[in-house]
Amino acid sequence: GQNIDQPTEMTATEGAIVQINCTYQTSGFNGLFWYQQHAGEAPTFLSYNVLDGLEEKGRFSSFLSRSKGYSYLLLKELQMKDSASYLCAAMDSNYQLIWGAGTKLIIKP
Amino acid sequence: SAVISQKPSRDICQRGTSLTIQCQVDSQVTMMFWYRQQPGQSLTLIATANQGSEATYESGFVIDKFPISRPNLTFSTLTVSNMSPEDSSIYLCSVRARENEQFFGPGTRLTVL
């Protein structure tokens, strides 16, 4: 079956770095997505990786290893506004997104 | 990125009634989707809205309960029919743009009494 695993909750300190991991098993693979979702709001697109390696966008970076079925989202210089849920989703061979349950990130001062 | 708007942003409805949610995109897109997100849970795909033909529904969702229209490449509607409290959820319109990037509308928060 198809499955996405990510931690339920993580806590980090303002100004620090945090890495949110995601492992996936899908029928075929057409890319890995990360979204940020603040409570009561819609998900916001953060990144899309289809090739192995690290992609950096400002304070956020996303890494993909297709051979390991693994991705991570790296957040640097954490700010209080980064407190949110982070959703990992893998696109299968039918170009459908398979969603993880999300990781709730709590930032403490 | 595509700019997506949804109407209404929220509504409180009585059991047994129906609500139609509208989704408007600022550019033509091939793929449009409707999702549901219940409190504290991840996203569940209801259906893919196909332009000019019947929507493609996921397992557990049927056209009689969630009729969908897609008259053109920038607009779609989702109707939640004969509502019950179990239909209380956030309903999200989503579109896929270039290079498989997928974006979400602001959502419609539905409460059924």
Interface residues (C-beta under 8 A of the other chain):
Chain A: N30 G31 F33 Y35 G40 E41 A42 P43 T44 F45 Y48 V50 L87 M91 Y95 Q96 L97 W99 G100 A101 G102
Chain B: S1 Q41 S42 L43 L45 I90 L92 E99 N100 E101 Q102 F103 F104 G105 P106 G107 R109
